[in-house]
Amino acid sequence: MPEAALTAVAALVALALVWLVWWLLIASEGVYLGRRVVVWLYDRFASRYDDTKNFQPLYEQALLARPLLDELAGQRAPMVLDVATGTGRLPLALLENPEFQGRIVAADLSRGMLGIAARKLCGQEGRCLLLRCPALSLPFEDESFDVVTCLEALEFMGRPAGVLAELLRVLRPGGLLFISNRVNTRLMPGKTWDHEQLARLLRGNGAETMRCEPWQIDYQRIFARKRGAATPVGARPPAELLRCPVCAGVGLEPGEAEDWRCCSCGRQVRSGAGYLDHEAARRPF
């Protein structure tokens, strides 16, 4: 083969490799490489995340807080769980709105993202608990929350259908689910759903009355209610809802040196850098 042809082939191979690395690490945010890679990427880029997204408080009120509060129809003090909270975008929008009088548990698996969220939410510790835990195994009893949210995240989960089922498990009957569904699917094969697929998944996990609206560029905004009705949970201290990472008993309490302690078995859960590290405490003694 002539040298020029070899050079051209080598250049094409190099370009293909560059594109593959870009797709695996940037476009799909590591999801096809496993959870550890996804968390590592978010840890690495946490300090630049908000600048990249260019979140603006006015738009956050219009896109997040206002629609959610309208859906709650006067329930001013709900118990909210925000899964894959990242840098605390949704909790910050809610807590800055005077109409919201509830409490929030904001969960993520990235230490870097939770550290940024803690700085942004400084002073709101009494109303918002930042929690490090996996979305696929939420440390709460069934029906623990009035509202469960998960935004711009399901497509980056290793098992998105399993996460969706977990979100609905911890939502009380009659409670509100607020999620996003990615509609720009060309770079995320096998990780996204069309309207009918999502509707079937929601119904299969106990949701009903799904409403879908255009939202931002690549997403739809989805509101759904869990089938049935139950008394609102209300703005309870999050410690009352948490399961112990060892014995699975319900109820933790703040202990010495900022650590929390299981009321049943005494297992300590470390609290530092502004968040409670439930995932780390799952390791055996």
Backbone torsions as a table, in degrees:
resi	resn	phi	psi	omega
1	MET	NA	132.9	-179.8
2	PRO	-58.4	152.2	-178.4
3	GLU	-59.7	-37.9	179.7
4	ALA	-63.2	-39.0	179.2
5	ALA	-67.8	-40.2	177.4
6	LEU	-61.8	-41.1	178.8
7	THR	-63.1	-41.5	179.8
8	ALA	-65.0	-42.1	178.4
9	VAL	-63.5	-44.1	179.5
10	ALA	-61.4	-39.6	178.9
11	ALA	-64.8	-40.9	178.8
12	LEU	-65.2	-41.2	177.8
13	VAL	-63.2	-42.3	179.1
14	ALA	-62.6	-42.8	178.4
15	LEU	-63.2	-40.0	179.0
16	ALA	-64.1	-40.0	178.4
17	LEU	-66.1	-40.7	177.4
18	VAL	-61.6	-45.7	179.0
19	TRP	-62.0	-41.5	-179.5
20	LEU	-62.9	-43.7	178.0
21	VAL	-63.6	-42.5	178.2
22	TRP	-60.5	-44.4	-178.5
23	TRP	-66.1	-44.0	-176.4
24	LEU	-69.8	-37.5	-172.7
25	LEU	-101.7	-27.6	-175.5
26	ILE	-107.9	-62.2	-174.4
27	ALA	-62.4	-43.2	-178.7
28	SER	-102.2	5.8	174.5
29	GLU	51.2	36.7	172.4
30	GLY	79.3	3.4	-171.2
31	VAL	-63.6	-31.0	-179.8
32	TYR	-79.3	-5.4	178.4
33	LEU	-103.0	-2.9	176.4
34	GLY	108.4	163.0	-173.9
35	ARG	-61.1	-38.9	-177.7
36	ARG	-61.0	-39.4	178.9
37	VAL	-67.4	-42.1	178.6
38	VAL	-58.7	-48.8	-179.0
39	VAL	-64.5	-40.8	178.4
40	TRP	-60.1	-43.0	179.8
41	LEU	-63.3	-44.3	179.4
42	TYR	-66.3	-38.5	175.2
43	ASP	-59.8	-42.8	-175.3
44	ARG	-68.1	-37.1	-173.2
45	PHE	-106.6	11.3	-176.4
46	ALA	-57.3	-41.5	-175.2
47	SER	-67.9	-19.2	-179.8
48	ARG	-105.8	-2.6	-171.6
49	TYR	-61.5	-51.0	-176.9
50	ASP	-64.4	-37.9	177.9
51	ASP	-64.6	-38.6	179.0
52	THR	-65.9	-43.4	-178.5
53	LYS	-76.7	-24.8	178.6
54	ASN	56.2	50.0	177.9
55	PHE	-67.1	137.2	178.8
56	GLN	-119.9	130.8	-176.2
57	PRO	-52.8	-40.3	-178.9
58	LEU	-62.7	-43.9	179.0
59	TYR	-70.0	-34.7	178.9
60	GLU	-62.8	-37.6	175.4
61	GLN	-65.2	-42.1	-177.3
62	ALA	-73.0	-36.3	-174.2
63	LEU	-90.6	-26.6	-173.3
64	LEU	-118.3	-66.2	-171.3
65	ALA	-64.8	-49.7	-174.4
66	ARG	-62.4	-48.9	178.7
67	PRO	-61.5	-38.2	-179.3
68	LEU	-67.4	-44.3	178.9
69	LEU	-64.7	-36.4	176.7
70	ASP	-63.0	-39.8	179.6
71	GLU	-66.4	-31.7	-178.7
72	LEU	-73.8	-16.1	170.5
73	ALA	49.7	55.2	173.8
74	GLY	95.2	-8.0	175.7
75	GLN	-78.6	95.0	-169.4
76	ARG	-81.8	-19.1	-173.7
77	ALA	-128.4	61.2	179.6
78	PRO	-81.0	163.3	170.4
79	MET	-96.1	118.6	-171.3
80	VAL	-115.6	138.1	170.8
81	LEU	-118.3	122.1	176.5
82	ASP	-110.2	110.9	-176.5
83	VAL	-94.6	138.5	-172.6
84	ALA	60.3	51.7	-174.4
85	THR	-67.9	-20.9	-179.1
86	GLY	62.8	-125.1	-179.9
87	THR	-89.6	20.0	174.2
88	GLY	81.4	32.1	-177.2
89	ARG	-59.8	-53.0	-177.5
90	LEU	-69.0	-47.7	177.9
91	PRO	-56.3	-41.2	-179.8
92	LEU	-62.8	-43.4	179.7
93	ALA	-62.5	-42.1	179.9
94	LEU	-67.7	-46.6	-175.5
95	LEU	-68.7	-22.5	176.9
96	GLU	-84.7	-3.6	177.9
97	ASN	-98.0	119.9	-175.7
98	PRO	-63.8	-18.1	178.7
99	GLU	-72.3	-23.2	-176.4
100	PHE	-87.8	119.9	-179.7
101	GLN	-118.8	14.0	-176.5
102	GLY	-87.4	-168.7	176.8
103	ARG	-124.0	157.4	-172.7
104	ILE	-134.2	138.4	162.1
105	VAL	-108.8	122.8	-177.7
106	ALA	-113.5	113.0	-171.3
107	ALA	-111.1	142.2	174.5
108	ASP	-157.9	166.3	178.5
109	LEU	-106.9	-7.2	-178.7
110	SER	-92.6	118.9	176.6
111	ARG	-62.4	-38.9	-179.1
112	GLY	-62.9	-45.3	-180.0
113	MET	-66.5	-41.1	178.9
114	LEU	-65.5	-34.5	177.1
115	GLY	-63.2	-40.8	176.1
116	ILE	-65.9	-44.0	178.8
117	ALA	-58.8	-39.5	-179.3
118	ALA	-62.9	-38.6	178.8
119	ARG	-68.3	-39.4	-179.9
120	LYS	-69.3	-31.7	-176.0
121	LEU	-101.3	16.5	179.7
122	CYS	-56.7	131.2	-177.4
123	GLY	96.0	-9.2	-179.2
124	GLN	-108.2	16.5	-174.8
125	GLU	-58.6	-30.4	179.7
126	GLY	-70.1	-19.8	-177.3
127	ARG	-114.1	-13.2	-177.9
128	CYS	-139.8	119.4	174.8
129	LEU	-99.5	122.5	173.2
130	LEU	-89.5	129.6	-169.7
131	LEU	-133.5	127.2	174.9
132	ARG	-92.4	113.0	179.5
133	CYS	-163.1	159.0	179.7
134	PRO	-79.6	145.3	179.5
135	ALA	-67.7	-24.7	-176.5
136	LEU	-81.5	-10.1	-179.0
137	SER	-145.1	75.9	-176.1
138	LEU	-75.9	131.1	-172.8
139	PRO	-83.1	56.9	-178.6
140	PHE	-138.2	153.1	173.5
141	GLU	-67.6	163.6	173.4
142	ASP	-58.0	145.2	170.1
143	GLU	60.8	42.7	-175.5
144	SER	-92.2	-11.3	-171.8
145	PHE	-132.2	149.0	174.4
146	ASP	-80.9	-31.6	-177.6
147	VAL	-136.7	134.6	173.5
148	VAL	-128.9	131.6	-177.3
149	THR	-128.6	152.9	175.7
150	CYS	-158.6	108.3	-170.2
151	LEU	-117.7	132.9	176.3
152	GLU	51.9	42.6	-173.5
153	ALA	-140.4	-31.4	-172.3
154	LEU	-57.4	-37.5	-178.2
155	GLU	-70.3	-13.3	178.2
156	PHE	-101.0	11.4	176.6
157	MET	-92.4	146.3	177.7
158	GLY	-63.1	-36.4	179.1
159	ARG	-130.8	77.4	-174.2
160	PRO	-60.6	-36.0	179.2
161	ALA	-66.5	-36.8	176.9
162	GLY	-66.1	-38.0	177.7
163	VAL	-66.3	-42.4	178.7
164	LEU	-59.7	-41.7	177.2
165	ALA	-63.1	-37.8	179.7
166	GLU	-68.5	-38.1	176.9
167	LEU	-59.7	-42.1	-178.5
168	LEU	-77.0	-26.7	176.7
169	ARG	-60.6	-43.3	-175.2
170	VAL	-87.6	0.3	178.2
171	LEU	-90.8	134.0	179.6
172	ARG	-70.9	153.8	172.6
173	PRO	-55.8	132.6	-176.0
174	GLY	85.4	-6.7	-179.9
175	GLY	-75.9	168.2	-172.2
176	LEU	-104.3	128.4	171.8
177	LEU	-104.4	128.4	179.5
178	PHE	-126.9	109.3	-179.3
179	ILE	-132.9	169.1	171.4
180	SER	-112.8	150.0	177.6
181	ASN	-125.8	122.7	-175.8
182	ARG	-72.7	130.6	178.8
183	VAL	-106.6	-19.0	172.4
184	ASN	-85.5	95.3	-167.1
185	THR	-106.2	-2.4	-170.1
186	ARG	-65.4	-24.9	-179.1
187	LEU	-103.0	5.8	-176.1
188	MET	-130.4	55.2	-177.7
189	PRO	-61.8	134.2	178.3
190	GLY	79.6	-0.9	-177.0
191	LYS	-116.3	2.6	-177.4
192	THR	-129.9	165.2	-178.4
193	TRP	-127.5	146.3	168.4
194	ASP	-83.1	179.0	-173.5
195	HIS	-58.8	-46.0	-176.5
196	GLU	-69.0	-39.3	178.1
197	GLN	-62.0	-44.6	179.6
198	LEU	-64.7	-41.8	179.3
199	ALA	-60.4	-41.4	179.1
200	ARG	-65.4	-41.8	179.0
201	LEU	-63.0	-43.1	179.3
202	LEU	-64.0	-47.0	179.2
203	ARG	-61.9	-40.5	-178.8
204	GLY	-65.5	-19.7	179.8
205	ASN	-109.3	15.5	170.6
206	GLY	98.7	9.5	-179.5
207	ALA	-96.1	160.7	177.2
208	GLU	-150.4	177.5	177.5
209	THR	48.1	51.1	177.7
210	MET	-70.9	133.0	173.8
211	ARG	-123.7	132.9	-174.0
212	CYS	-120.7	132.6	-179.7
213	GLU	-135.6	147.8	172.4
214	PRO	-59.8	142.6	-176.0
215	TRP	-151.1	117.0	-179.7
216	GLN	56.8	-148.6	-171.6
217	ILE	-93.8	-49.4	-170.6
218	ASP	-102.4	6.6	-168.9
219	TYR	-134.1	161.6	163.2
220	GLN	-111.0	150.7	175.2
221	ARG	-99.6	126.7	-175.0
222	ILE	-117.7	126.6	170.0
223	PHE	-115.3	133.3	177.2
224	ALA	-144.2	151.9	176.0
225	ARG	-109.0	141.3	174.7
226	LYS	-76.1	137.5	-176.5
227	ARG	-59.1	139.6	177.5
228	GLY	100.6	-167.6	-180.0
229	ALA	-150.1	144.1	177.0
230	ALA	-151.8	157.9	177.4
231	THR	-61.0	133.6	177.8
232	PRO	-53.8	141.5	178.2
233	VAL	-67.5	-43.0	-179.8
234	GLY	79.1	173.8	-171.9
235	ALA	-78.7	80.2	-179.2
236	ARG	-91.9	157.5	172.3
237	PRO	-61.3	127.3	-177.7
238	PRO	-56.1	-29.8	-179.3
239	ALA	-58.4	-28.7	-179.5
240	GLU	-71.6	-18.3	-174.8
241	LEU	-100.2	-19.8	-172.5
242	LEU	-73.3	137.6	170.5
243	ARG	-85.4	146.2	173.0
244	CYS	-66.7	138.3	179.8
245	PRO	-71.0	-11.2	-179.0
246	VAL	-107.9	-57.7	-175.3
247	CYS	-94.9	-8.7	-179.2
248	ALA	66.7	10.7	172.8
249	GLY	-67.8	151.7	-176.0
250	VAL	-95.5	129.0	176.0
251	GLY	117.7	112.6	173.6
252	LEU	-119.7	159.0	177.0
253	GLU	-140.3	145.7	177.9
254	PRO	-58.9	136.8	179.6
255	GLY	-119.5	-153.9	-178.6
256	GLU	-74.0	153.1	175.0
257	ALA	54.0	35.3	175.9
258	GLU	73.0	-6.2	176.0
259	ASP	-73.1	154.5	176.0
260	TRP	-103.5	159.0	-175.7
261	ARG	-133.7	138.1	176.3
262	CYS	-69.3	132.3	-179.6
263	CYS	-70.6	-18.9	-176.9
264	SER	-95.1	-53.2	-173.2
265	CYS	-109.1	-8.5	178.7
266	GLY	82.9	2.6	179.5
267	ARG	-60.0	134.4	178.8
268	GLN	-91.2	141.7	175.9
269	VAL	-119.6	121.4	-172.5
270	ARG	-72.9	135.3	174.8
271	SER	-120.0	116.2	179.8
272	GLY	-158.7	159.0	-178.6
273	ALA	59.9	19.8	174.1
274	GLY	92.3	3.2	179.6
275	TYR	-140.8	158.9	179.4
276	LEU	-94.0	121.0	-174.6
277	ASP	-92.7	77.3	-179.8
278	HIS	-66.3	-37.4	-176.7
279	GLU	-63.6	-43.5	-179.6
280	ALA	-63.3	-32.6	-177.5
281	ALA	-75.6	-9.4	178.3
282	ARG	-71.2	-18.6	178.4
283	ARG	-67.1	142.5	-178.7
284	PRO	-69.3	160.7	177.3
285	PHE	-59.4	NA	NA
